[in-house]
Amino acid sequence: MTALSTRPNPQQYQPLLDLLHDGYLITDLDLVVQAANPAAARLLQVEPDALVGHSLDTFVAEEDQPAFEALAARLLDQPGPDEVVLCFRANGRAAPPAGVRAAVIRGDSGEPVALHWLLHALTDTSHATISDHERRLQGVLGALPVGVFISDAEGRLLEINEQAKTIWGGSTPVESWAEYGQYKGWRPDGTPITPEDWAMARALRLGEHSTEEVIEIERFDGTRGTILNSAAPLYDADGRIIGAVAALQDISELARLAQESDRLRALLTSVADEVWFCNRAGQISLANTAAILTLGLDETIEPFTPLPDILSKLETFDASGQPRPPEETPLLRALQGAVIRNQEEIARHLKTGELRHRQYSAAPIRNEAGEITGAVAVVRDITEIKQIQAQEREQRILSEALRDTASALNSTLDLSEVLDRILLNIEHVVPHDAADIMLIEGGTAQIVRSRGYSLEDFPGAVSPLFEIEQTRSLKQVIDSGQPLVIPDVNEYEGWITLPPTDWIRAYTTVPIQLHEEIIGFLNLLSATPGFFTPVHADRLQTFGQQAAIAIQNARLFAQAQELAAIEERQRLARDLHDAVTQTLFSASIMAEAVARQNPNLPPKTQARLSELRDLTQGALAEMRALLLELRPTSLHEIELPELFTQLVNAAKSRKRMSMIVEVAEGIELPPEVKVALYRIAQEALNNVTKHARASEASIRLHSKGSDQVELTIADNGNGFDPRRITSTSMGLKIMRERAQTVNASLAITSQPGEGTQVIITWPARAPHSRA
């Protein structure tokens, strides 16, 4: 906050000096004149401008130079004034003799800083002239903007101007300085001021000069205020103290503003958000602690620092990561009248280099006339929120990729198709330039699937074979059973470079492990050195486990033994439960742990963590549904209400919406009909979550007459025109075929914007409906 000066203007005392009958000069310690009143110029018979800047001894007559030099030499050692009579000469003319006294002016620490010189003519002054000066003095005292007290040597108050009476709320006669106790005052530390401690009393007793003492006073009307109090002794021609003068300035309003400023500063210091104020000229008038610490600025910002000077130190970007021109800074835009709310930006911390995400709001400050006098900005650091959101997105993408891969494992036993799906899903979870899958056979590893480069690029369009014992990276993974991250392959001894992949600089691989045997490798490649981290390798491991499952599944399929295939699906379900389910469960536990370990996170962050936990729990529900499908016999054993409930829970993990399940009691269905209705409901819910943009959906199964049941899957989504859906639409075709296998009819009712209803009636008593 800009400090407001509480020092009175020295020019306020100039009128008083100009009215003095005696000459008054101030010189530095080298006797060069710094200031002089008109009376001094008249005594020396020169113009005032001819005095200032010249050494005083040049005006002393030659015969009086020794006396003048002796007076000047003993000033610093002799505390009291000493008078000598000197003749002066200027412009070749002799001036009348004058009595000369001098005194030392000392600084706050007591060191000499300048000299006072008092000159008075040795001729009589007429009474009329004196009276005239007294009248003029009274006029000046009345016009001065500061309060003035003048006392005699005993401390009696001889003159009190109107400004002094206003400051004190009246005045009271005082017969001696001992009665100054009638004026009540306290120093800043709360110490009361005794009669002898007032500045005027010290000037009378000790000859002390006091300057701008801050005093809290109690006025005679009972109110309180704050003043600056100054006082100095008055001397006669012989150097005796004949009185004192005190000057008072009322700074009550300034003190109040300073107190309010301190309160505002204390408030803003406790605020976690950054707060910036600037004036109309674009100069920073206040920046709180949060603003300084968040961006790594210096511990203090000088008042009136131009905002461009601060912006020149910072590197800022808009929300998309593009460098932001300084003139687009919200605070400067607010000075032009713009109001900015929750604008996101990115700024680089000056000391750590870390990128901080910030949410900026700014508005102009206007006076009563509506004119812009400045601007204020409030900035919230949302880096942690962004990190939580990124983690949430990563977890969601990971869950979706795992679900999609698990779905591929369930939907096909074609090894190539599953491996392609794994490589495709890895792109959404771990960034890279290329990826491939190697399988081991007979001590050699061969690339069987790739993405980001083509196997046809190799000589003869044949995938190369890598001898495990001769390939250091692969052997290291075989020996340790752990993932491997190579920051820069150029610095990895034994790296094998092949022409189609000579651009590779960073590499990470995880083992594809089936039971205790490593059967292959899942590899990621990047052209950027140091790109991959252990976090990437950890995520990749889950897909390595799925690749192992896919490979094992394909091998069992090749055996063409139905019983063995069913048993393997049971094992696959257990592996998925142990691998993917535990991974999702761990993610949920981690989200809860973050919330517990950081109880002071902002509410929005807590909400994001809760949402992350819900997402992983929803993915767990969907994984349970997938595990159920891997055990086909379970579809016969579990009742339809529970089956439909599991479908709904899994669907909720992909789409936040309201879903209800209603199954009438007493409905008994043949196993094949129950499975068909379950599969149709599953496909219909998949369409709802992927395409309908619905907020509500329902599954209802009820009796229709004594020997017929009806299953209805409905949503309030955007609907569609059934006439525009081709008969080859895969989802509808699958539902029709399943309905036909159990002699059920299927009808679809939908209109754009009116939602959709899929109705299956079993057994069918009418021709199959066409969508």
For each residue, the residues with C-beta under 8 A, 3 or more apart:
1: 261 264 265 285 286 303
2: 285 286 303 304
3: 303
4: 254 257 258 261
5:
6: 212 214 228 251 254 255 258
7: 212 228
8: 12 146 212 228 230 247 249
9: 12
10: 13 14
11: 14
12: 8 9 15 144 145 146 247
13: 10 16 17 247
14: 10 11 17 18
15: 12 18 19 140 143 144
16: 13 19 20 137 140 141 144 148
17: 13 14 20 24 37
18: 14 15 37 38
19: 15 16 133 136 137 140
20: 16 17 23 24 37 39
21: 39 120 125 129 130 133
22: 39 118 119 120
23: 20 36 37 39 40 41 42 43 44 98 117 118 119 120
24: 17 20 36 37 39 40 116 117 118 119
25: 33 35 36 37 40 51 56 116 117 119
26: 33 34 35 36 105 114 115 116 117
27: 30 31 32 33 34 56 114 115 117
28: 31 32 34 114 115
29: 112 113 114 115
30: 27 55
31: 27 28 55 56 57 72 115
32: 27 28 53 54 55 56
33: 25 26 27 36 51 52 53 54 55 56
34: 26 27 28 52 114
35: 25 26 52
36: 23 24 25 26 33 40 41 48 51 52
37: 17 18 20 23 24 25 40 41 48
38: 18 41 42 48
39: 20 21 22 23 24 42 43 119
40: 23 24 25 36 37 43 44 48 51 117 119
41: 23 36 37 38 44 46 47 48 50 51
42: 23 38 39 45
43: 23 39 40 88 95 96 98 119 120 121
44: 23 40 41 51 59 88 90 95 119
45: 42 88 90 91 93 95
46: 41 50 51 59 90 91
47: 41 50 51
48: 36 37 38 40 41 51 52
49: 52
50: 41 46 47 54 90
51: 25 33 36 40 41 44 46 47 48 54 59
52: 33 34 35 36 48 49
53: 32 33
54: 32 33 50 51 58 59
55: 30 31 32 33 58
56: 25 27 31 32 33 59 60 117
57: 31 60 65 68 69 72
58: 54 55
59: 44 46 51 54 56 88 89 90
60: 56 57 64 65 68 86 87 88 89
61: 64 65 86 87 88 89 94
62: 65 89
63: 87
64: 60 61 67 68 86 87
65: 57 60 61 62 68 69
66: 69 70
67: 64 70 71 84 86
68: 57 60 64 65 71 72 84 86 100
69: 57 65 66 72 73
70: 66 67 73 74 84
71: 67 68 74 75 82 84 100 102
72: 31 57 68 69 75 102 115
73: 69 70
74: 70 71 77 78 82
75: 71 72 78 102 103 104 115
76: 104 112
77: 74
78: 74 75 82
79: 207
80: 207 239
81: 101 102 103 118 235 239
82: 71 74 78 101 102 239
83: 99 100 101 237 238 239
84: 67 68 70 71 99 100
85: 97 98 99 100 122
86: 60 61 64 67 68 97 98 100
87: 60 61 63 64 94 95 97
88: 43 44 45 59 60 61 94 95 98
89: 59 60 61 62 92 93 94 95
90: 44 45 46 50 59 93 95
91: 45 46
92: 89
93: 45 89 90
94: 61 87 88 89
95: 43 44 45 87 88 89 90 98
96: 43 121 122 123
97: 85 86 87 122
98: 23 43 85 86 88 95 119 120 121 122
99: 83 84 85 119 120 122 237
100: 68 71 83 84 85 86 117 118 119
101: 81 82 83 117 118 235 237 239
102: 71 72 75 81 82 115 116 117 118
103: 75 81 115 116 235
104: 75 76 112 114 115 116
105: 26 112 113 114 115 116 209
106: 110 111 112 113 209
107: 110 111 112 113
108:
109:
110: 106 107
111: 106 107
112: 29 76 104 105 106 107 115
113: 29 105 106 107
114: 26 27 28 29 34 104 105
115: 26 27 28 29 31 72 75 102 103 104 105 112
116: 24 25 26 102 103 104 105
117: 23 24 25 26 27 40 56 100 101 102
118: 22 23 24 81 100 101 102 235
119: 22 23 24 25 39 40 43 44 98 99 100
120: 21 22 23 43 98 99 237
121: 43 96 98 125
122: 85 96 97 98 99
123: 96
124:
125: 21 121 129 130
126: 129 130
127: 130 131
128: 131 132
129: 21 125 126 132 133
130: 21 125 126 127 133 134
131: 127 128 134 135
132: 128 129 135 136
133: 19 21 129 130 136 137
134: 130 131 137 138
135: 131 132 138 139
136: 19 132 133 139 140
137: 16 19 133 134 140 141
138: 134 135 141 142 159
139: 135 136 142 143
140: 15 16 19 136 137 143 144
141: 16 137 138 144 148 159 161
142: 138 139 161 162
143: 15 139 140
144: 12 15 16 140 141 148 161 163
145: 12 163
146: 8 12 163 247 248 249
147: 160 161 163 164 165 166 167 168 227 247 248 249 250
148: 16 141 144 159 160 161 163 164 245 246 247 248
149: 157 159 160 164 200 245 246 248
150: 157 158 159 160 234 243 244 245 246
151: 154 155 156 157 158 174 177 200 204 243 244 245 246
152: 155 156 158 242 243
153: 204 240 241 242 243
154: 151 175 176 177 204
155: 151 152 174 175 176 177 178 179 180 200 201 204 244
156: 151 152 174 175 176
157: 149 150 151 160 171 173 174
158: 150 151 152 243
159: 138 141 148 149 150
160: 147 148 149 150 157 164 165 171
161: 141 142 144 147 148 164 165
162: 142 165 166
163: 144 145 146 147 148 166 167 248
164: 147 148 149 160 161 167 168 171 248
165: 147 160 161 162 168 169 170 171
166: 147 162 163 169 250
167: 147 163 164 217 219 225 227 248 250
168: 147 164 165 171 183 217 219 220
169: 165 166 219 220 221 223
170: 165 219 220 221
171: 157 160 164 165 168 220
172: 182 220
173: 157
174: 151 155 156 157 177 179 180 182
175: 154 155 156 179
176: 154 155 156 179
177: 151 154 155 174 180 195 196 198 200 201 204 205
178: 155 181 195 196
179: 155 174 175 176 182 195
180: 155 174 177 183 195 196 198 200 201
181: 178 184 194 195
182: 172 174 179
183: 168 180 198 217
184: 181 192 193 217 218
185: 192 193 198 215 216 217 218 227 229
186: 190 191 192 193 215 216 217
187: 190 191 193 213 214 215 216
188: 214 216
189:
190: 186 187
191: 186 187
192: 184 185 186
193: 184 185 186 187 197 198 215
194: 181 197
195: 177 178 179 180 181 198 201
196: 177 178 180 201 202 205
197: 193 194 201 202
198: 177 180 183 185 193 195 201 202 229 231
199: 202 203 208 210 213 229 230 231 246
200: 149 151 155 177 180 203 204 231 244 245 246
201: 155 177 180 195 196 197 198 204 205
202: 196 197 198 199 205 206 208 210 231
203: 199 200 206 207 208 209 210 231 232 233 241 244 246
204: 151 153 154 155 177 200 201 233 241 243 244
205: 177 196 201 202 208
206: 202 203
207: 79 80 203 233 241
208: 199 202 203 205 231 233
209: 105 106 203 231 232 233
210: 199 202 203 213 229 230 231 232
211: 230
212: 6 7 8 228 229 230
213: 187 199 210 228 229 230
214: 6 187 188 226 227 228 251
215: 185 186 187 193 226 227 228 229
216: 185 186 187 188 224 225 226
217: 167 168 183 184 185 186 224 225 226 227
218: 184 185 222 223 224
219: 167 168 169 170 222 223 224 225
220: 168 169 170 171 172
221: 169 170
222: 218 219
223: 169 218 219
224: 216 217 218 219
225: 167 216 217 219 250 252
226: 214 215 216 217 250 251 252 254 255
227: 147 167 185 214 215 217 248 249 250 251 252
228: 6 7 8 212 213 214 215 248 249 251
229: 185 198 199 210 212 213 215 246 247 248
230: 8 199 210 211 212 213 246 247 248
231: 198 199 200 202 203 208 209 210 244 245 246 247
232: 203 209 210 244 245
233: 203 204 207 208 209 241 243 244
234: 150 241 242 243 244 245
235: 81 101 103 118 239 240 241 242
236: 239 240 242
237: 83 99 101 120
238: 83
239: 80 81 82 83 101 235 236
240: 153 235 236
241: 153 203 204 207 233 234 235 244
242: 152 153 234 235 236
243: 150 151 152 153 158 204 233 234
244: 150 151 155 200 203 204 231 232 233 234 241
245: 148 149 150 151 200 231 232 234
246: 148 149 150 151 199 200 203 229 230 231
247: 8 12 13 146 147 148 229 230 231
248: 146 147 148 149 163 164 167 227 228 229 230
249: 8 146 147 227 228
250: 147 166 167 225 226 227 253
251: 6 214 226 227 228 254 255
252: 225 226 227 255 256
253: 250 256 257
254: 4 6 226 251 257 258
255: 6 226 251 252 258 259
256: 252 253 259 260
257: 4 253 254 260 261
258: 4 6 254 255 261 262
259: 255 256 262 263
260: 256 257 263 264
261: 1 4 257 258 264 265
262: 258 259 265 266
263: 259 260 266 267
264: 1 260 261 267 268
265: 1 261 262 268 269 286 288
266: 262 263 269 270
267: 263 264 270 271
268: 264 265 271 275 286 288 289
269: 265 266 288 289
270: 266 267
271: 267 268 275 288 290
272: 290
273: 290 378 379 380 381
274: 287 288 290 291 294 358 377 378 379 380 381
275: 268 271 286 287 288 290 291 376 377 378 379
276: 284 286 287 291 331 376 377 378 379
277: 284 285 286 287 365 374 375 376
278: 282 283 284 285 307 331 335 374 375
279: 282 283 285 304 373 374
280: 335 372 373 374
281: 306
282: 278 279 306 307 308 332 335
283: 278 279 303 304 305 306 307
284: 276 277 278 287 301 303 304 305 306 307 310
285: 1 2 277 278 279 303 304 374
286: 1 2 265 268 275 276 277
287: 274 275 276 277 284 291 292 297 301
288: 265 268 269 271 274 275 291 292
289: 268 269 292 293
290: 271 272 273 274 275 293 294 381
291: 274 275 276 287 288 294 295 297 379
292: 287 288 289 295 297 298 299 300 301
293: 289 290 296
294: 274 290 291 349 356 358 379 381
295: 291 292 314 347 349 350 356
296: 293 349 350 351 352
297: 287 291 292 301 310 313 350
298: 292 301
299: 292
300: 292
301: 284 287 292 297 298 305 310
302: 305
303: 1 2 3 283 284 285
304: 2 279 283 284 285
305: 283 284 301 302 309 310
306: 281 282 283 284 309 310
307: 278 282 283 284 310 311 329 331 332
308: 282 311 312 326
309: 305 306 312 313
310: 284 297 301 305 306 307 313 314
311: 307 308 314 316 326 329
312: 308 309 326
313: 297 309 310 350
314: 295 310 311 347 348 350
315: 323 347 348
316: 311 323 324 329 345 346 347 348
317: 320 321 322 323 324 345 346 347
318: 321 322 324 328 344 345 346
319: 343 344 345 346
320: 317
321: 317 318 346
322: 317 318
323: 315 316 317
324: 316 317 318 328 329 345
325: 328
326: 308 311 312 329 332
327: 332
328: 318 324 325 332 333
329: 307 311 316 324 326 332 333
330: 333 334 338 340 343 360 361 362 377
331: 276 278 307 334 335 362 375 377
332: 282 307 326 327 328 329 335 336 375
333: 328 329 330 336 338 340 362
334: 330 331 337 338 339 340 362 363 364 375 376 377
335: 278 280 282 331 332 364 372 374 375
336: 332 333 364
337: 334 364 372
338: 330 333 334 362 364
339: 334 362 363 364
340: 330 333 334 343 360 361 362 363
341: 361
342: 359 360 361
343: 319 330 340 359 360 361
344: 318 319 357 358 359 360 382
345: 316 317 318 319 324 357 358 360
346: 316 317 318 319 321 355 356 357 358
347: 295 314 315 316 317 355 356 358
348: 314 315 316 353 354 355 356
349: 294 295 296 352 353 354 355 356
350: 295 296 297 313 314
351: 296
352: 296 349
353: 348 349
354: 348 349
355: 346 347 348 349 383
356: 294 295 346 347 348 349 381 383
357: 344 345 346 381 382 383 385 386
358: 274 294 344 345 346 347 379 380 381 382 383
359: 342 343 344 379 380 382
360: 330 340 342 343 344 345 377 378 379
361: 330 340 341 342 343 377 378 379
362: 330 331 333 334 338 339 340 375 376 377 378
363: 334 339 340 375 376
364: 334 335 336 337 338 339 372 374 375
365: 277 372 373 374 375 376
366: 369 370 371 372 373
367: 370 371 373
368:
369: 366
370: 366 367
371: 366 367
372: 280 335 337 364 365 366 375
373: 279 280 365 366 367
374: 277 278 279 280 285 335 364 365
375: 277 278 331 332 334 335 362 363 364 365 372
376: 275 276 277 334 362 363 365
377: 274 275 276 330 331 334 360 361 362
378: 273 274 275 276 360 361 362
379: 273 274 275 276 291 294 358 359 360 361
380: 273 274 358 359
381: 273 274 290 294 356 357 358 384
382: 344 357 358 359 385 386
383: 355 356 357 358 386 387
384: 381 387 388 601 602 605
385: 357 382 388 389 602 604 605 608
386: 357 382 383 389 390
387: 383 384 390 391
388: 384 385 391 392 605 608 609 612
389: 385 386 392 393 608
390: 386 387 393 394
391: 387 388 394 395 612
392: 388 389 395 396 608 611 612 615
393: 389 390 396 397
394: 390 391 397 398 429
395: 391 392 398 399 587 612 615 616
396: 392 393 399 400 615
397: 393 394 400 401 428 429
398: 394 395 401 402 429 539 542 587
399: 395 396 402 403 584 587 615 616 619 653
400: 396 397 403 404 428 654
401: 397 398 404 405 425 426 428 429 543
402: 398 399 405 406 425 542 546 580 583 584 619 623
403: 399 400 406 407 619 622 623 626 654
404: 400 401 407 408 421 425
405: 401 402 408 409 418 421 422 425 543 546
406: 402 403 409 410 546 576 580 623 626
407: 403 404 410 411 626
408: 404 405 411 412 417 418 421 422 550
409: 405 406 412 418 546 549 550 553 572 576
410: 406 407 626 629 630
411: 407 408
412: 408 409 417 418
413: 418 553 554 556 557
414: 417 418 554
415: 418 419 550 551 554
416: 419 420 449
417: 408 412 414 420 421
418: 405 408 409 412 413 414 415 421 422 547 550 553 554
419: 415 416 422 423 437 448 449 547 550
420: 416 417 423 424 449 451
421: 404 405 408 417 418 424 425
422: 405 408 418 419 425 426 437 522 543 546 547 550
423: 419 420 426 427 435 436 437 449 450 451
424: 420 421 427 451
425: 401 402 404 405 421 422 428 429 543
426: 401 422 423 429 430 432 435 522 524 540 543
427: 423 424 430 431 432 435 451
428: 397 400 401 425
429: 394 397 398 401 425 426 539 543
430: 426 427 524 536 539 540
431: 427
432: 426 427 435 452 524 525 526 531 532
433: 452 525 526 527 528
434: 450 451 452 453 501 504 524 525
435: 423 426 427 432 450 451 452 522 523 524 525
436: 423 447 449 450 451 453 523 525
437: 419 422 423 447 448 449 450 512 520 521 522 523 547
438: 445 446 447 448 466 474 520 521 522 523
439: 445 446 448 512 519 520 551
440: 443 444 445 468 518 519 520 521
441: 444 446
442:
443: 440 467 468 469
444: 440 441 465 466 467 468
445: 438 439 440 465 466 468 471 474 520 521
446: 438 439 441 463 464 465 466
447: 436 437 438 450 455 463 464
448: 419 437 438 439 463 520
449: 416 419 420 423 436 437
450: 423 434 435 436 437 447 453 454 455
451: 420 423 424 427 434 435 436
452: 432 433 434 435 525
453: 434 436 450 457 500 501
454: 450 457 500
455: 447 450 458 461 462 463
456: 461
457: 453 454 461 499 500
458: 455 461 462 463 464 498 500
459: 462 499
460:
461: 455 456 457 458
462: 455 458 459
463: 446 447 448 455 458
464: 446 447 458 498
465: 444 445 446
466: 438 444 445 446 470 471 474 496
467: 443 444 470 471
468: 440 443 444 445 471 474 475 478
469: 443 475
470: 466 467
471: 445 466 467 468 474 475 494 496
472: 475 476 492 493 494 495
473: 476 477 484 486 492 494 495 507 509
474: 438 445 466 468 471 477 478 509 521
475: 468 469 471 472 478 479
476: 472 473 479 480 484
477: 473 474 480 481 482 483 484 509 510 511 518 521
478: 468 474 475 481 511 518
479: 475 476
480: 476 477 484
481: 477 478 511 513 518
482: 477 511
483: 477 508 509 510 511 534 537 538 540 541
484: 473 476 477 480 507 508 509 510 537
485: 507 508 532 533 534 536 537
486: 473 489 492 495 506 507 508 532
487: 491 506 529 530 531 532
488: 491 492 505 506 529 530
489: 486 492 495 497 504 505 506 507
490: 495 505 529
491: 487 488
492: 472 473 486 488 489 495 507
493: 472
494: 471 472 473
495: 472 473 486 489 490 492
496: 466 471
497: 489 501 502 504
498: 458 464 501 502
499: 457 459 502
500: 453 454 457 458
501: 434 453 497 498 504 525
502: 497 498 499
503: 527
504: 434 489 497 501 507 525 526 527
505: 488 489 490 526 527 528 529 531
506: 486 487 488 489 525 526 527 528 529 530 531 532
507: 473 484 485 486 489 492 504 523 524 525 526 532
508: 483 484 485 486 523 524 532 536 537 540
509: 473 474 477 483 484 521 522 523 524
510: 477 483 484 521 522 537 540 541 543 544
511: 477 478 481 482 483 518 520 521 544
512: 437 439 518 519 520 521 522 544 547 548 551
513: 481 516 517 518 519 544 545 548
514: 517 519 548 551 552
515:
516: 513
517: 513 514
518: 440 477 478 481 511 512 513 521
519: 439 440 512 513 514 548 551
520: 437 438 439 440 445 448 511 512 547 548 551
521: 437 438 440 445 474 477 509 510 511 512 518
522: 422 426 435 437 438 509 510 512 540 543 544 547
523: 435 436 437 438 507 508 509
524: 426 430 432 434 435 507 508 509 532 536 540
525: 432 433 434 435 436 452 501 504 506 507
526: 432 433 504 505 506 507 531 532
527: 433 503 504 505 506
528: 433 505 506 531
529: 487 488 490 505 506
530: 487 488 506
531: 432 487 505 506 526 528
532: 432 485 486 487 506 507 508 524 526 536 537
533: 485 536 537
534: 483 485 537 538
535: 538 539
536: 430 485 508 524 532 533 539 540
537: 483 484 485 508 510 532 533 534 540 541
538: 483 534 535 541
539: 398 429 430 535 536 542 543
540: 426 430 483 508 510 522 524 536 537 543 544
541: 483 510 537 538 544 545
542: 398 402 539 545 546 579 580 583
543: 401 405 422 425 426 429 510 522 539 540 546 547
544: 510 511 512 513 522 540 541 547 548
545: 513 541 542 548 549 575 579 580
546: 402 405 406 409 422 542 543 549 550 579 580
547: 418 419 422 437 512 520 522 543 544 550 551
548: 512 513 514 519 520 544 545 551 552
549: 409 545 546 552 553 572 575 576 579
550: 408 409 415 418 419 422 546 547 553 554
551: 415 439 512 514 519 520 547 548 554 555
552: 514 548 549 555 556 568 572
553: 409 413 418 549 550 556 557 568 572
554: 413 414 415 418 550 551 557 558
555: 551 552 558 559
556: 413 552 553 559 561 564 565 568
557: 413 553 554 560 565
558: 554 555
559: 555 556 564 565
560: 557
561: 556 564 565
562: 565 566
563: 566 567
564: 556 559 561 567 568
565: 556 557 559 561 562 568 569
566: 562 563 569 570 632
567: 563 564 570 571
568: 552 553 556 564 565 571 572
569: 565 566 572 573 630 631 632
570: 566 567 573 574 630 631
571: 567 568 574 575
572: 409 549 552 553 568 569 575 576 630
573: 569 570 576 577 627 630 631
574: 570 571 577 578
575: 545 549 571 572 578 579
576: 406 409 549 572 573 579 580 581 623 626 627 630
577: 573 574 580 581 582 623 627
578: 574 575 581 582
579: 542 545 546 549 575 576 582 583
580: 402 406 542 545 546 576 577 583 584 623
581: 576 577 578 584 585 620 623 624 627
582: 577 578 579 585 586
583: 402 542 579 580 586 587
584: 399 402 580 581 587 588 616 619 620 623
585: 581 582 588 589 616 620
586: 582 583 589 590
587: 395 398 399 583 584 590 591 612 616
588: 584 585 591 592 613 616 617 620
589: 585 586 592 593
590: 586 587 593 594
591: 587 588 594 595 609 610 612 613 616
592: 588 589 595 596 609 613
593: 589 590 596 597
594: 590 591 597 598 609
595: 591 592 598 599 601 606 609 610
596: 592 593 599
597: 593 594
598: 594 595 601 605
599: 595 596
600:
601: 384 595 598 605 606 609
602: 384 385 605 606
603: 606 607
604: 385 607 608
605: 384 385 388 598 601 602 608 609
606: 595 601 602 603 609 610
607: 603 604 610 611
608: 385 388 389 392 604 605 611 612
609: 388 591 592 594 595 601 605 606 612 613
610: 591 595 606 607 613 614
611: 392 607 608 614 615
612: 388 391 392 395 587 591 608 609 615 616
613: 588 591 592 609 610 616 617
614: 610 611 617 618
615: 392 395 396 399 611 612 618 619 653
616: 395 399 584 585 587 588 591 612 613 619 620
617: 588 613 614 620 621 653
618: 614 615 621 622 649 650 652 653 654
619: 399 402 403 584 615 616 622 623 653
620: 581 584 585 588 616 617 623 624 653
621: 617 618 624 625 646 649 650 652 653
622: 403 618 619 625 626 649 650 651 653 654
623: 402 403 406 576 577 580 581 584 619 620 626 627
624: 581 620 621 627 628 646 649 650
625: 621 622 628 629 646 647 649 650
626: 403 406 407 410 576 622 623 629 630 650
627: 573 576 577 581 623 624 630 631
628: 624 625 631 634 635 638 643 646
629: 410 625 626 632 635
630: 410 569 570 572 573 576 626 627
631: 569 570 573 627 628 634
632: 566 569 629 635 636 675
633: 636 637
634: 628 631 637 638
635: 628 629 632 638 643 671 674 675 678
636: 632 633 671 674 675
637: 633 634
638: 628 634 635 642 643
639: 642 643
640: 643 644 663 667 669 674 677 678 701
641: 644 645 661 663
642: 638 639 645 646
643: 628 635 638 639 640 646 647 674 678
644: 640 641 647 648 661 663 678 681 699 701
645: 641 642 648 649 661
646: 621 624 625 628 642 643 649 650
647: 625 643 644 650 651 678 681 682 685 699
648: 644 645 651 652 659 660 661 685 699
649: 618 621 622 624 625 645 646 652 653
650: 618 621 622 624 625 626 646 647 653 654
651: 622 647 648 654 655 659 685 686 688 689 697
652: 618 621 648 649 655 656 657 659
653: 399 615 617 618 619 620 621 622 649 650
654: 400 403 618 622 650 651 689 690
655: 651 652 688 689
656: 652
657: 652 689 694 695 696 697
658: 695 696 697
659: 648 651 652 696 697 698 699
660: 648 697 698 699
661: 641 644 645 648 698 699 700
662: 698 699 700 701 702
663: 640 641 644 667 700 701 702
664: 667 701 702 703
665:
666: 703
667: 640 663 664 701 702 703 709
668:
669: 640 673 674 677 709 762
670: 673 674 742
671: 635 636 674 675
672: 675 676 741 742
673: 669 670 676 677 742 744 762
674: 635 636 640 643 669 670 671 677 678
675: 632 635 636 671 672 678 679
676: 672 673 679 680 738 739 741 742 744
677: 640 669 673 674 680 681 701 711 744 760 762
678: 635 640 643 644 647 674 675 681 682
679: 675 676 682 683 734 738
680: 676 677 683 684 711 713 735 738 739 746 758 760
681: 644 647 677 678 684 685 699 711 713
682: 647 678 679 685 686
683: 679 680 686 687 731 734 735
684: 680 681 687 688 713 735 758
685: 647 648 651 681 682 688 689 697 699 713
686: 651 682 683 689 690 731
687: 683 684 690 691 692 731
688: 651 655 684 685 691 692 694 697 713 715 717 756
689: 651 654 655 657 685 686 692
690: 654 686 687
691: 687 688 717
692: 687 688 689 697 715 717 718 719 755 756
693: 717 718
694: 657 688 697 715 716 717 718 755
695: 657 658 716
696: 657 658 659 715 716
697: 651 657 658 659 660 685 688 692 694 713 714 715 716
698: 659 660 661 662 712 713 714 715
699: 644 647 648 659 660 661 662 681 685 711 712 713
700: 661 662 663 711 712 714
701: 640 644 662 663 664 667 677 709 710 711 712
702: 662 663 664 667 709 710
703: 664 666 667 706 708 709 710
704: 708 709 710 761
705: 708
706: 703
707: 763
708: 703 704 705 761 762 763 765
709: 667 669 701 702 703 704 761 762
710: 701 702 703 704 759 760 761 762
711: 677 680 681 699 700 701 759 760 761 762
712: 698 699 700 701 757 758 759 760
713: 680 681 684 685 688 697 698 699 757 758
714: 697 698 700 755 756 757 758
715: 688 692 694 696 697 698 755 756
716: 694 695 696 697 755
717: 688 691 692 693 694 755 756
718: 692 693 694 752 753
719: 692 750 751 752 753 754 755 756
720: 724 725 750 752 756
721: 724 725 750 751 752
722: 725 748 749 750 771
723:
724: 720 721
725: 720 721 722 729 732 771
726: 729
727: 732 733 770 771
728: 733
729: 725 726 732 733 771
730: 733 734
731: 683 686 687 734 735
732: 725 727 729 735 736 748 771
733: 727 728 729 730 736 737
734: 679 683 730 731 737 738
735: 680 683 684 731 732 738 739 746 758
736: 732 733 739 740 746 768 771
737: 733 734 740 741
738: 676 679 680 734 735 741 742
739: 676 680 735 736 742 744 745 746 760 764 768
740: 736 737 743 744 768
741: 672 676 737 738
742: 670 672 673 676 738 739 762 763
743: 740 762 763 764
744: 673 676 677 739 740 760 761 762 763 764
745: 739 760 761 762 764 765 766 767 768 769
746: 680 735 736 739 758 759 760 768 769 771
747: 758 759 761 769
748: 722 732 756 757 758 759 769 771
749: 722 756 757 759
750: 719 720 721 722 754 755 756 757
751: 719 721 754
752: 718 719 720 721
753: 718 719
754: 719 750 751
755: 692 694 714 715 716 717 719 750
756: 688 692 714 715 717 719 720 748 749 750
757: 712 713 714 748 749 750
758: 680 684 712 713 714 735 746 747 748
759: 710 711 712 746 747 748 749
760: 677 680 710 711 712 739 744 745 746
761: 704 708 709 710 711 744 745 747 764 765
762: 669 673 677 708 709 710 711 742 743 744 745
763: 707 708 742 743 744
764: 739 743 744 745 761 768
765: 708 745 761
766: 745
767: 745
768: 736 739 740 745 746 764
769: 745 746 747 748
770: 727
771: 722 725 727 729 732 736 746 748
